């Protein structure tokens, strides 16, 4: 992509001359102007842009993969963890999934302008609460280049301009993807500045975004590890949608089917170990431990997953490593899981409340009463019954894609899709009323 190569040259010059702040403020101003245009753009225009973006990504697949190969080679030379490399790596299937995800978003209803509620007051005033875009959204993320497409597209469809700051590890990949997204915007007659990439991998640019770029940024969405999200939450002067960690639990109740439990545990932990919805802790009901514990632990170990357990778990297999106190609050993002025997639903809920991150938890049981207690009492963004924690995903929820999983309790919680990227305003229609 010629545009990206030229852009990198210009951006590098800005970085070399110490003019990052000027570049960032210009980025914010351009995004603010683009947000005004997007806020009134018809749904058909935004969908046309998404279709053109998908076509550009398919056409540019070779360029995307070549850029990604450079990113991966650098990460490997720096001896990054295997789970990190997996999150960073693109292949033809993942690029195609990226393009298909854009088309899925185009097929979703446009939330902008939707009526949330309406009523008429005794004085005749008609009041309507309608969805509107938030404005300019800054997304700060780490190694996953597919977030570039998902975040840019979701922001655009919901009428928001996006400023994307991917990790330095995925800088080349993200740059080419943004070029594809901007090509789609041009094709639909929308401003390129609706989706922009931070021009340099300089960490100071993150601080400028967190400061709000002179009032042009309305919301920050961090997506990454504990240190990144912690910094954003500590330093941001604008609202934040965030999850700190994905310390997700599978609780196997005494009333579980062993085969179902095994399948769910293996999928929750090992389908993709490096995502935030991967299970990090297995809890087994003491009342069913004689039946469930050895098969579950054995299946994990046989699948080359390390198990760190309490004394009861260590007793069923010599390959189990002793768990430390820190293990219960560790997000491994790797083929490692902590495991503990607990005294029923009450103890499982208490363990999750103490050690969890309010992300995603699942109970495996045929006991409807136990299931309802777990669903009602666990205070996490996503709580499942008889299903893998890896369903913690906007696409699996029918949102088309997601920017992340929000674990806070204000405005958005769980997968952040189109609706969660809007706010609302009140439209009041009168016939000449005045207030006495």
N, C-alpha and C positions, 0 to 999 in steps of 0.2 A: 504494500500500500504506500504509494508515493506520499500521500498526505501525512501519514504518520512519520515517515523518515524526515520530511521537511520540518514537521512539528517538533520532533526530537532535537533537531539541530537548533531551531530557534529557542526552544526551552533550555537547552544546555547552555547557550550563550547567556540567557537570563540568569541561570544559576551561577555561571562563572563570574558574572559581574555583580553578584550579590543583590540582584534586583528581583528576588523571588516575591517580595511583598507587592511590588507594583504589578507583577503578573497575576498574582492571586486576587488582588482587588479588581483588576480588569475582568478576571474570570467571574467574580461575584456580580459585577455590574451587568455583564453580558447575560448571566443566568437570570438575573432579576428581570431584564427586558424580555428574555425568552419565556419566562414564567407567565408574564402578562399575556403573551400571544397564545400560549398553550391553554390558559384558563378559559379562553373563549373559542378554542378550536373545536370544530364539529367532530363527533365520534368517527364519522367516515374518514376524515382526514387523518386522524390518529391511527386508525386501523390500516389505512393505506401506507402510512409510514412504517408500521410494524411489519407489514407484508414485504415492503421493500428492504427493510433491515434483514429479515430472514433470507431473502434472496441474495443480498450482499454477503452475508456470512457464508452461505453455501458457495457462492462464486469465489469468495476469498479464503476458502478452507486451506488451500496450500500455504498461503501467506500466514494464516493464523497458526497452523501447525509448525511452520518453520520458525516463527517467532517463539512459539512455546518450547520448541526444542532447544533454543538458545537459553531460555529461562531455566529449563530443567537441567541443562548441562551445568549452568552456573550453580544451581542449588546443590547438585550432586558434588561439585567440586568443593562446596562449602560443608559437605558431609551432613546435610539436613536429614532428619529422620525419614524413614520409609513412609510413614503416614503423611508427612508434610509433602513429600514428592508425589504421593497419590493425589492429594488435593490440588496440587499444582498442574499435574499432567493432563493434557488434552489428547484425544485420539479422534479419528473420524466419527465414531459413534457419539462421543461427547460433544463434538462440534455440531453434528446433526441434531442432537437433543437440544442444544442451545437455540438453533434456528427454529425447531419445532416448538420450543417453549415460547418464542416470540409470537408464533401463529396462534398458540393457545391463548395468550394474553389478548390478542386481537379478537378472539371469539368470546371473550368475557364481557358482560354488560359494563358500560361506562358508568362509574359511580357519580361523575360530576353532574350536578344539577338534579340528581334524584331527590325526590321528596321523602324525607324521613318521617315527618308527621305534619299535620295541619289541623287547625281548629279556628272557630269563630268566637270572638268575645261578645258579651252581652251588648256592648256598644257598637257592634257591627264590624270591628276590625278583624280582618282575616289574617291569621299568622301562619306562616309556613316555615318549617325548618328544612333547609336544603343542603346537600353535600357540596362542598367547594374544595379546590386544591389547597394544600398547605402553603405552597409557594416554591421556595428553593430548598432542596434537600441535599445535604452533604452526606455521602456514604463513604465511610472509612473501613477498609477491609484488608485482609491479608492475602493468603496465597491462591485463593480460588479464582481463576480468570473467568469462569462462567458467571460469577456474581456480577461482572461488568455488564453482561447482556441482560441478565434478570433485573438488576437494579435500574439500569437506564430505561429499560422498556416499561417497567412497572411505574416508575416516576412519570414518564411521558404520558402513558395511557390515563393516569389519574390526574393529569393536568399540571404536573410539577416539573420544574427544571431540576436536573441532577448534576452535581459536581462530584465526580468519582475520584477517590484517592485509593488506588489499589496498592498492595505491598510492592516494595522494590523487587521482590523475587518474581513477580508476575508482570513487571513493567512493560516488557516487549509484547507479551500476549495481549494484555489489556489495551495497549495502544492500538494494535491492529483491529481489535474488536470494536473499539470506539470509532475508528475510521469507518467501519461497516455501518454502525448505528447512525453516524452522521450522514452517510450516503443515503440511508433510508429517509432521514429527515429532509434532506434536500429534494429527494424525489417527490415527496409529498408537499413541498412548499412550506415546510416548517423551519424555524431557525435552527442552525447547527448548534447554537449555544444552549439548546434545550438539554443536550447531553454533552458534558465536557469532562475531560480528564485533567487532574492536577498535573501541571507541566513538568514537575521535577520530583524525584524520589526523596528529596530533602525532607527530613523530619520536621523542620520548622514550618513547612506548609501545613502540617496537621494542626499545629498550635494556632495558626492563623484561621483555619476553618473553625476550630473550637471557640475562637474569639468572635466568630460571626461575620468576618469579612466586612466590617463597617456596616453591619445591619442587613446585609444582603442574604444571609443564610437563616432560614427559619427553623430547621430541624437537622440534627445529626443522627445518623444511624451507624453505629460501629458493628462490624461483624468480624470477629477474630478471637484471639486468645485472651486469657485473663489480664495480661499486662496491658494490651491495647484497650480493652473495654474499661479497665480500671482507670487508665489515664483519661479516657474520654469522660467518664463519669466525674472524675475529680476536677477536670479543668474546663469543661464546656460551660459557656455562658449563654448557650441556647438550649432548648429542650432536646432530650435524648431518648431514642428508643434503643434499649440495649438488653442483652443477656450477658451475664458475667461468665458463666460456664454452663456446660451441659452435663451435669452429674446426674445421669438418668438411671433409674432403678427398674429391675424386674422382680416382682414379688410373686413367688410360687406358693399359693395357698394349699392347705391340706386337701382341699376339694378339687385340685387340678388333675387333668389327664396328663400322664407322664409324657406321652409322645408329643402332645400339643405343647407342653411346657418346654420340652427339649428343642422343638423346632423354633419356638418363639425366642428362647434364650440365645440359641446359636445365631439366628437372624439379627436379633437386637444388638448383639455384641460384634458379630463378625462380617455382616454383609458389607459394610464399609466402616472400618474402625475410626476413621479420621473425621467423621461428621459429628455435629453437636447432638444429634439424636441417638448416637450409639450408647448402648447400656454400659455403665461403668461399675455397677454393683448388682449382685444377685442376692436376694433375700429369700430364704426358704422357711416355711412354717415348720416349727418343731414337730407339730402333730403329724406332719406328712413327710418328715425328713427320712425316715426309714425307707420309704417308697421312692421318693424323688431325688434325694441329695446325691447319691452315688451315680445314678445315670446322668444327671445334669453335669456334675463336675467332670465325670469321665468323658462325656461328649465334648466339653470345652477343651480339655487337655488333649484329647485325640485330634482335635481340630487345630492344634498348635497354638492354643490360647493359654497364656500363663494364668494361673489362679492363685490369688492370695487370700487365704481364708482364716477364720477363727479356729479354735481348737476342734469344734465339731466337724468343720469342713476338712481340716487337715487329717482327721481320723479316717476319712473314707478313701483317701488316695495319697500315697506317699509322695506323689509329684507336687502336691499343693504346698505353696510357700506360706510361711506365717504372715499374717496381715498386721501391719502397724496401725496405730491410730490415724496417721496421715492418709492411709489408703482409703478410708471411708469418705474422704472429701477430696479425692484426686480425680481429675478428668484426664484419663490416660491417653485417649485418642490413639490407641494402639491395641494390639492383641493381648491385652492384660485386663483382668476383671477381679474385683474384690468380691468375696462371698461370705455370708454370715447366716446362721440359723437364728430365727427370731420367734417369739411367742405369739404367733397369730397376727391378725390384721392390726390390732392396736399397737403392737411393738413395731410392725412394719411402718405404719404411719408415723410413729414417733421417730424412728431412725431416719426416715426421709425428711421430716421436718428439721431434724438436727443437722444432718449432713448434706442434704440436697441443695440444688440451686434453683428450685421452682421451675424447672424446664419440662421434663417429660417422664412419666412413670407409668408402669403397666402392672396389672394384676392378672395372673393366670388362675382361673378357678371355674368350676361348674356350679359353685354355690352362689346363687343370686344375691343372698343377703350379704355375703362377704364382699361381693363385687360392688354393690351399691354403697356399702360403708366406705370402701376404698375410694370410689369415684367421688363421693361427697366430702370425705374428710381430708384427702390429700390436697394441699394447697399449692398446686403447680399449674403452669399454663396449659399443659396437655396431660390428661389422665385417660388411660386406655384400659379396656377389659378384653382379655384374650386376643391381643394383637401386639405386633412388634413395636418397640419404641422408634424404629426407623420410619414409621409413618408420620413422624413429626416433620412435616414437609408441606410447604404451601401447595405444590402440585398435587400431592396426595389428598389435600383437603379440597381440591377443586378450585384453588385460587389461581391456577395457571403457572405461577411461580411465586417466589417470596424474596424479600430483601433479607429477612432473618426471622428468628423466633424471639419475640419480646417476652421477657419474664417479669417486667414491671407490672403494676396494677392500674396505671392511668392511661386512658385513651386506647392503647393497643396492647393486646396480650395474645401470645401464641404466634402463629405464622402472620407476618406482616405482608399483606397483599394489597390489592387496589383500594378496598374500602378503608383499610387502616391508614392509607396514605392521604386521606382526606380529612378535613374538619367540617364544620358547618357554620351557616349563618342563618339569621332570621329575616325573612321577607315579610313585611307588614303592609297590607293594602287597606286603605281607608276610602271613605267617601266624603271627606271634609271634617272628620272628627277633631275636636280640640279637647284638651284635658282641663276639667274644672279645677 
